[in-house]
Amino acid sequence: MQQELIAALVVSVVAFFVVYMITPFLIRELGKRKLAVPDVNRVGGAMVPRPGGPVIVAAILISESVLFLAFPSDMRNLKIIALMITTFLAFVVGFIDDRKVLGGWFKPLALAVSAIPLVLIGIYDPSGVYDPNLTFPIFGSVKIPALYIGIIILMIPITGNTINSIDVMNGIASGFMTIASFSLTVALLIMKNYDVALISLPLGFASLAFYKYHKFPSRIFPGDSGVLTLGAMYGVIAIIGRAEVVAAIALLPAVINSFLFLSSVKKIVEHRQIKNPTTHTEDHKIIATKEKDAPITLVRLLVAGKPLTEKEIGFTVFKLAIFSGILAIITAFLMEVRI
């Protein structure tokens, strides 16, 4: 146990400080290369460097590699390998989309392909990487070995694009992922899945460190490469940790946002190619647009009653994330009692 606690401390520090120390250099380099996009919600429309994905994926890969080397010949190493490969492939998908806006179907299909290594490693060692059954609170496990492979291939695109869809304002994606990932880590500890809880720590600490630069007013945007990296890793942790239901509950505000968006648009489309669901008042607060064909989103609902500042919207989303995280932790307790 002492060795695990030391490893937890080390990987957390590595993940946090890789992002914390390298991001300022990435901001300067992106600025020199003129890789920046306008912040449409900021007064004056400041140009913000993008993407921050390279530093996020670097922190995750380095910290997970440290964990891999700390436990040679350990069964958890297959889980780490599966996580690193799938997460890196998701980063590549996002990086391609950062450089060139592709069709709405590109990311879901490419992320589904990114999940294939996780499936193959699980087939190679079915007892060590993931359990091909779904576990529910109160009701217990549902045995679906063949169907579970399809769930894996679907889950990575869902978690990746869900986090991508909520990346609409300064700090929301990184702050939301910080809350959701730490909630999932606590849930894994409650479920006595200590090895995956350890593996999950870099996600929370990398998100937390990036939030420092992403919060309002943002100095850097994560880009698709950043949010898809975070979302895909979250999905992998849910799968290898047998915590799919818990993970979905912790992600509930983002899931609702995606559902609202898809139900109003009625097709899969690149979010940068649609009308903005919000507009600005004279004092530059954010309010819902009156255009009927604009998509419905979580943010649009939050500002439907009264205009809010960008910071107020962010804190409201975080409150919803905390509430969902608490529900996820309660669900983990119920699952542990049932098990």
C-alpha positions as CSV (number, residue, x, y, z in Angstrom):
1,M,0.0,0.0,0.0
2,Q,2.9,2.4,0.8
3,Q,4.3,1.9,-2.7
4,E,0.9,2.7,-4.3
5,L,0.6,5.9,-2.2
6,I,4.1,7.0,-3.3
7,A,3.2,6.2,-6.9
8,A,0.0,8.2,-6.6
9,L,1.8,11.2,-5.3
10,V,4.5,11.0,-8.0
11,V,2.2,10.6,-11.0
12,S,-0.1,13.4,-9.7
13,V,2.9,15.8,-9.3
14,V,4.3,14.8,-12.7
15,A,0.9,15.2,-14.5
16,F,0.3,18.6,-12.9
17,F,3.7,20.1,-13.3
18,V,4.3,19.0,-16.9
19,V,1.2,21.0,-17.9
20,Y,1.9,23.8,-15.4
21,M,5.5,24.3,-16.6
22,I,5.3,23.6,-20.3
23,T,2.0,25.4,-21.2
24,P,3.6,29.0,-21.0
25,F,6.2,27.8,-23.6
26,L,3.4,26.3,-25.8
27,I,1.5,29.6,-25.6
28,R,4.5,31.6,-26.8
29,E,5.2,29.1,-29.6
30,L,1.6,29.1,-30.8
31,G,1.7,32.8,-30.8
32,K,4.8,33.0,-32.9
33,R,3.2,30.6,-35.4
34,K,0.0,32.7,-35.4
35,L,-2.0,29.6,-34.4
36,A,-4.7,31.5,-32.6
37,V,-8.5,31.9,-32.8
38,P,-10.8,34.8,-31.7
39,D,-12.5,34.6,-28.3
40,V,-15.9,35.6,-29.5
41,N,-17.3,36.2,-26.0
42,R,-14.5,38.5,-24.8
43,V,-14.7,42.3,-25.2
44,G,-12.6,43.3,-28.1
45,G,-12.4,39.7,-29.5
46,A,-8.9,38.8,-28.3
47,M,-6.9,36.2,-30.2
48,V,-6.2,33.1,-28.0
49,P,-3.5,30.5,-28.9
50,R,-4.8,27.0,-29.8
51,P,-4.4,24.1,-29.4
52,G,-3.3,23.1,-26.0
53,G,-3.7,19.4,-26.7
54,P,0.0,18.6,-27.1
55,V,0.8,19.6,-23.5
56,I,-2.2,17.7,-22.1
57,V,-1.4,14.5,-23.9
58,A,2.3,14.9,-23.1
59,A,1.5,15.1,-19.4
60,I,-0.8,12.1,-19.5
61,L,1.7,9.9,-21.5
62,I,4.7,10.9,-19.3
63,S,2.8,10.3,-16.0
64,E,1.3,7.0,-17.1
65,S,4.8,5.9,-18.3
66,V,6.2,6.6,-14.9
67,L,3.4,4.5,-13.4
68,F,4.1,1.7,-15.9
69,L,7.8,1.7,-14.9
70,A,7.0,1.8,-11.2
71,F,5.3,-1.6,-11.3
72,P,7.1,-3.9,-13.7
73,S,5.3,-7.1,-14.6
74,D,2.2,-5.9,-12.8
75,M,-1.2,-6.8,-14.3
76,R,-2.2,-3.2,-14.4
77,N,0.4,-2.5,-17.1
78,L,-1.9,-3.8,-19.8
79,K,-4.5,-1.4,-18.7
80,I,-2.0,1.4,-18.8
81,I,-0.8,0.4,-22.3
82,A,-4.4,0.3,-23.5
83,L,-5.2,3.7,-22.0
84,M,-2.1,5.3,-23.5
85,I,-2.6,4.0,-27.0
86,T,-6.3,4.9,-27.2
87,T,-5.8,8.3,-25.6
88,F,-2.9,9.1,-28.0
89,L,-5.0,8.1,-31.0
90,A,-7.8,10.4,-29.8
91,F,-5.3,13.2,-29.5
92,V,-4.2,12.6,-33.1
93,V,-7.9,12.7,-34.3
94,G,-8.3,16.0,-32.5
95,F,-5.1,17.5,-33.8
96,I,-6.1,16.7,-37.3
97,D,-9.4,18.4,-36.7
98,D,-7.6,21.4,-35.2
99,R,-5.6,22.0,-38.3
100,K,-8.4,21.4,-40.8
101,V,-12.2,21.5,-40.1
102,L,-13.6,18.2,-41.3
103,G,-17.1,16.8,-41.6
104,G,-19.3,16.1,-38.6
105,W,-18.9,12.3,-39.0
106,F,-15.0,12.4,-39.0
107,K,-14.5,12.6,-35.2
108,P,-17.1,9.9,-34.1
109,L,-15.8,7.4,-36.7
110,A,-12.1,8.2,-36.1
111,L,-12.6,7.9,-32.3
112,A,-14.3,4.6,-32.8
113,V,-11.2,3.4,-34.6
114,S,-9.1,4.7,-31.7
115,A,-11.0,2.3,-29.4
116,I,-10.0,-0.7,-31.4
117,P,-6.6,-1.2,-29.6
118,L,-8.4,-1.2,-26.3
119,V,-10.7,-3.9,-27.6
120,L,-7.8,-6.0,-29.0
121,I,-5.8,-5.8,-25.8
122,G,-8.9,-6.9,-23.9
123,I,-9.4,-9.8,-26.2
124,Y,-5.8,-10.8,-25.7
125,D,-6.2,-10.7,-21.9
126,P,-9.9,-10.8,-21.2
127,S,-9.4,-11.1,-17.4
128,G,-7.0,-8.3,-17.0
129,V,-8.1,-5.2,-19.0
130,Y,-11.9,-4.9,-18.7
131,D,-14.9,-7.0,-17.6
132,P,-17.3,-7.5,-20.5
133,N,-20.3,-7.0,-18.2
134,L,-22.2,-3.9,-17.1
135,T,-22.6,-3.3,-13.4
136,F,-25.6,-1.3,-12.2
137,P,-26.4,-0.1,-8.7
138,I,-28.9,-2.2,-6.8
139,F,-29.5,-4.6,-9.7
140,G,-25.9,-6.0,-10.1
141,S,-24.1,-7.1,-13.2
142,V,-25.6,-7.7,-16.7
143,K,-23.6,-10.3,-18.6
144,I,-23.2,-9.1,-22.3
145,P,-19.7,-10.3,-23.4
146,A,-20.2,-10.0,-27.2
147,L,-22.3,-6.8,-27.0
148,Y,-19.8,-5.2,-24.7
149,I,-17.2,-4.8,-27.5
150,G,-19.7,-2.6,-29.3
151,I,-20.2,-0.6,-26.2
152,I,-16.5,0.1,-26.0
153,I,-16.3,1.2,-29.6
154,L,-19.3,3.5,-29.0
155,M,-18.2,4.8,-25.6
156,I,-14.9,6.5,-26.6
157,P,-16.6,8.6,-29.4
158,I,-19.4,9.4,-26.9
159,T,-17.1,10.6,-24.1
160,G,-14.8,12.4,-26.5
161,N,-17.4,14.3,-28.3
162,T,-19.4,15.0,-25.1
163,I,-16.5,16.9,-23.6
164,N,-15.9,18.5,-27.0
165,S,-19.5,19.8,-27.1
166,I,-19.2,21.5,-23.7
167,D,-16.0,23.3,-24.6
168,V,-17.8,26.5,-25.5
169,M,-16.4,29.1,-23.1
170,N,-13.3,30.0,-21.1
171,G,-12.3,27.2,-18.6
172,I,-15.5,25.2,-18.9
173,A,-14.1,22.0,-20.5
174,S,-10.9,21.8,-18.3
175,G,-12.8,22.8,-15.1
176,F,-15.6,20.4,-15.8
177,M,-13.2,17.5,-16.5
178,T,-11.3,18.3,-13.3
179,I,-14.5,17.8,-11.2
180,A,-15.8,14.8,-13.2
181,S,-12.4,12.9,-13.2
182,F,-11.8,13.4,-9.5
183,S,-15.3,12.3,-8.8
184,L,-14.7,9.2,-10.8
185,T,-11.4,8.6,-8.9
186,V,-13.2,8.7,-5.6
187,A,-15.9,6.4,-6.9
188,L,-13.3,3.9,-8.0
189,L,-11.7,4.0,-4.5
190,I,-15.2,3.3,-3.0
191,M,-15.6,0.4,-5.4
192,K,-12.2,-0.9,-4.2
193,N,-10.8,-0.6,-7.8
194,Y,-7.5,0.8,-6.4
195,D,-5.3,0.1,-9.5
196,V,-7.6,2.0,-11.9
197,A,-8.1,4.8,-9.3
198,L,-4.3,5.2,-9.4
199,I,-4.2,5.2,-13.2
200,S,-7.0,7.9,-13.3
201,L,-5.1,10.5,-11.2
202,P,-3.1,12.0,-14.1
203,L,-6.4,12.9,-15.9
204,G,-7.6,15.0,-12.9
205,F,-4.3,16.7,-12.2
206,A,-3.5,17.5,-15.9
207,S,-7.0,19.0,-16.2
208,L,-6.5,21.1,-13.1
209,A,-3.2,22.4,-14.2
210,F,-4.5,23.3,-17.6
211,Y,-7.5,25.1,-16.0
212,K,-5.1,27.7,-14.6
213,Y,-4.4,28.9,-18.2
214,H,-7.8,28.1,-19.6
215,K,-10.0,29.8,-17.1
216,F,-11.4,33.3,-17.8
217,P,-9.7,35.1,-19.4
218,S,-8.2,32.3,-21.3
219,R,-4.5,32.4,-22.3
220,I,-4.9,29.2,-24.3
221,F,-7.7,27.0,-25.7
222,P,-7.4,23.2,-25.5
223,G,-8.7,22.7,-29.1
224,D,-10.2,19.5,-30.3
225,S,-6.9,17.7,-29.6
226,G,-7.1,18.7,-25.9
227,V,-10.8,17.9,-25.2
228,L,-10.8,14.7,-27.2
229,T,-7.7,13.6,-25.3
230,L,-9.5,14.3,-22.0
231,G,-12.8,12.8,-23.0
232,A,-11.3,9.6,-24.5
233,M,-9.1,9.0,-21.5
234,Y,-12.2,9.4,-19.2
235,G,-14.0,6.8,-21.3
236,V,-11.1,4.3,-21.1
237,I,-10.9,4.7,-17.3
238,A,-14.7,4.0,-17.1
239,I,-14.2,0.8,-19.1
240,I,-11.2,-0.6,-17.4
241,G,-12.5,0.4,-14.0
242,R,-15.9,-1.3,-14.5
243,A,-17.5,2.1,-13.7
244,E,-19.4,2.9,-16.9
245,V,-22.6,3.8,-15.1
246,V,-20.9,5.9,-12.5
247,A,-18.8,7.7,-15.1
248,A,-21.9,8.6,-17.1
249,I,-23.6,10.1,-14.0
250,A,-20.5,12.2,-13.2
251,L,-20.7,13.4,-16.8
252,L,-24.4,14.2,-16.7
253,P,-24.4,17.9,-17.5
254,A,-22.2,17.4,-20.5
255,V,-24.4,14.4,-21.6
256,I,-27.5,16.6,-21.3
257,N,-25.8,19.3,-23.4
258,S,-25.0,16.8,-26.1
259,F,-28.5,15.4,-26.1
260,L,-30.0,18.9,-26.3
261,F,-27.7,19.8,-29.2
262,L,-28.3,16.6,-31.2
263,S,-32.1,16.7,-30.6
264,S,-32.3,20.3,-31.9
265,V,-29.9,19.9,-34.8
266,K,-31.1,16.4,-35.7
267,K,-27.8,15.4,-37.3
268,I,-24.2,15.0,-36.5
269,V,-22.4,18.2,-37.5
270,E,-19.2,20.0,-36.7
271,H,-20.0,22.4,-33.9
272,R,-17.9,25.2,-35.5
273,Q,-20.2,25.1,-38.5
274,I,-23.5,26.0,-36.8
275,K,-25.0,29.2,-35.6
276,N,-24.1,30.5,-32.2
277,P,-26.9,29.7,-29.8
278,T,-26.1,32.8,-27.7
279,T,-25.6,36.5,-28.3
280,H,-24.5,39.5,-26.3
281,T,-26.2,42.4,-24.6
282,E,-24.9,45.9,-24.7
283,D,-23.0,45.4,-21.5
284,H,-21.5,42.3,-23.1
285,K,-23.3,39.7,-21.0
286,I,-24.4,36.5,-22.7
287,I,-28.1,35.9,-23.5
288,A,-29.9,33.3,-25.6
289,T,-30.3,34.1,-29.3
290,K,-33.8,34.6,-30.7
291,E,-33.0,32.8,-33.9
292,K,-35.3,29.8,-34.1
293,D,-32.9,27.6,-36.0
294,A,-30.0,28.0,-33.5
295,P,-29.3,24.8,-31.6
296,I,-30.5,24.3,-28.0
297,T,-27.6,23.8,-25.6
298,L,-27.0,23.8,-21.9
299,V,-25.6,27.3,-22.0
300,R,-28.5,28.6,-23.9
301,L,-30.9,27.2,-21.3
302,L,-28.8,28.8,-18.5
303,V,-29.1,32.3,-20.0
304,A,-32.7,31.9,-21.2
305,G,-34.0,33.6,-18.0
306,K,-31.5,36.4,-17.7
307,P,-28.2,37.5,-19.2
308,L,-25.1,36.1,-17.4
309,T,-21.4,36.9,-17.6
310,E,-19.0,34.2,-19.0
311,K,-17.6,33.7,-15.5
312,E,-21.1,33.2,-14.0
313,I,-22.0,30.7,-16.7
314,G,-18.8,28.8,-15.9
315,F,-19.4,28.6,-12.2
316,T,-23.0,27.5,-12.8
317,V,-21.8,24.6,-15.0
318,F,-19.2,23.7,-12.3
319,K,-22.0,23.6,-9.6
320,L,-23.9,21.2,-11.9
321,A,-20.7,19.1,-12.3
322,I,-20.2,19.0,-8.5
323,F,-23.8,17.9,-8.0
324,S,-23.4,15.2,-10.6
325,G,-20.1,14.1,-9.1
326,I,-21.8,13.7,-5.7
327,L,-24.5,11.6,-7.4
328,A,-21.8,9.4,-9.0
329,I,-20.1,8.8,-5.6
330,I,-23.5,7.9,-4.1
331,T,-24.0,5.5,-7.0
332,A,-20.6,3.9,-6.3
333,F,-21.6,3.3,-2.7
334,L,-24.8,1.6,-3.8
335,M,-22.9,-0.6,-6.3
336,E,-20.4,-1.6,-3.6
337,V,-23.2,-2.5,-1.2
338,R,-24.8,-4.6,-3.9
339,I,-21.5,-6.3,-4.8
